[in-house]
Amino acid sequence: MMFADETNPPTDGAADRDMRVVVHRPISGKLRLFVPEHTEMRQWLSDATGVAHPRLWREISSPAHWVVARQYLAEMTYALVERFPEVELVMDYSRIQKCGEGCQNSQKKECTCSCLGRTHGGPSRLNFLDIEQTRPVGSRILRVTRVLRQAELDPASISRGVW
């Protein structure tokens, strides 16, 4: 399955049971997690966010996926890399929002402007991971894929929440 627009899931048609692990951060809205089916996944996702009752639900679509509050991007990505050997982090950026002082001096973790996080001033390290693939999604969105591999990361050097 190829993306027609920003609402299509970044799974390229993988079947539910053998799909890749993908975290998708759209320009706005909640994170979408495409993970293999496990009966304890709801509890595990809740534990991974560090919040007793995060807003977490399962959307039944093609393919089905979990929806998690956007603020848990770093924590959720880190937890998934601890559990799965490889995680695709798919982040959408605006092709029309120019980078400026608001981004470069930001204290927030998140960047969605055209710099792709390269000049973002916030504390997140997710923006600085190597980019594996970049492709336009319509005229307004650039979709960037970064692949995080468990074998390549040193968990001791990654501080949770600022990774």
Secondary structure, 3 states (H helix, E strand, C coil): CCCCCCCCCCCCCCCHHHCCCEEEECCCCCEEEECCCCCCHHHHHHHHHCCCCCCEEEECCCCCEEEECHHHHHHHHHHHHHHCCEEEEEEEEECCCCCCHHHHCCCCCCCCCCCCCCCCCCCCCHHHCCCCEEEEECCCEEEEEEEEEHHHCCHHHCCCCCC
